[in-house]
Amino acid sequence: MANYVHTCPPSAGWDWLMQGLQLFRSKPGEMFLFGNTYLFIILFIGILIPFIGAAAVAIASPALGFGIMLAGKMGQKGLRVSPSVLFNAFNQDNRKHLQSLLILGAIYTACFALIRLLAHLVLGAQPTVSIEDLQKADAATSAAFMEYMVLYMIFIGITSIPVLLAFWFAPVLVVWHNMKPMQALFSSWVAVWRNKGSFLIYGMGWLVLGLGFSSVFVVLFTMLGLPAAFVSALNMMCVALVMAVSLCTFYPSYKAVFEHDPTE
């Protein structure tokens, strides 16, 4: 367990969001480029490269998670944040922690593989329908496919929450607190559980802000009657902006829980 774990009031979750927004406003160009680098890795490596890409991104996720926390810390200190910070865990200075981070990555990959397996056991096999087939399919087939995908995403989303929370602080606990992988996961889970009210407000706040922001622009783009390709590009920019701002909010949660002065 880390030396000191502070229990924050539920309102702290909203403070983390505001601190992240403030960080983004202070360094919009740097943080937007940093966030887009992470988004590029997820979309173009994790999705476009079949199987290998997704596995590589999952295994590297804890190492990248440390880079996200480090970027937030550097940004709050007024230091320059470049996309290379995302890969800081692979630098020589942190090489001694890399094995533990990769072990975390292997556990992370196994957890999500198990979640997908459970989804298939509960919901059945995912329909193998291409976009072309779906466009030619009748209304009943299309509706059945969409229903399955909605249920699948809901199941994955709900069952992923405990895993994500266990890994929330684990990478920085490995690097900044010299913990072993299982100790870091346990400490991260305890820290999150002690601050479940804060994380509930934090999660709900992002849900409202993220969906609200995206919805406003979708409605605006639709009302303007812009071409579909142009709307898709603008929507992707909105996603990139939300991603960049969201990454700025990660470090404030760590700072509040683990860097709080117990004498205050």
C-alpha angles and dihedrals in degrees: 000000000000116000094257132009115192120211107221126203115253090254089066088078089066090046090057090055092049092047089052091050090049091051091051091049090051093050107019097154096045096044094043091053091045092050092047091053089056092045090050091054092050097045105034101032102027096043110022096049105067117237096326093063094049092047092048092050092047093050091047094045097096091048090049089045089059089051090054092052091046091051090054091050093048092047093052089052091053094249122144114266115207128177089254089071087073089068097043092117088068093055123107092252092061098033091110089063096044095090091054091048091051090049087054087050092053091050090047091051092048092050093054092043087055091048091053090048090052090049091055091046092051100037101025128239117332112253112253100222124149123215090252092051091047092053090052095042124104122256094261093053092047091048092049091050093049092046091053092049092049092050090045093052092046091050092047092046096051097042092046094060097081091048094049092049093049089053096041097097099012098098095052091042088057094048105030098032100033093233127161116246098258092042090051092050092049093047092047092051092048091048092050093045092052088052098039092129091055092047091048091055090043093052095043090046092055091046091054096041096042097046092040093052093047093044093053092053094044090054091045094050091047093050091051090056094227120175114274094242091052091048090051091052092049091048090053089052089053090051090049091051093049090047092051093050093045092055089055090062097058099079095049088063091053092044092052095048104037107020097046114124106239090207092064 
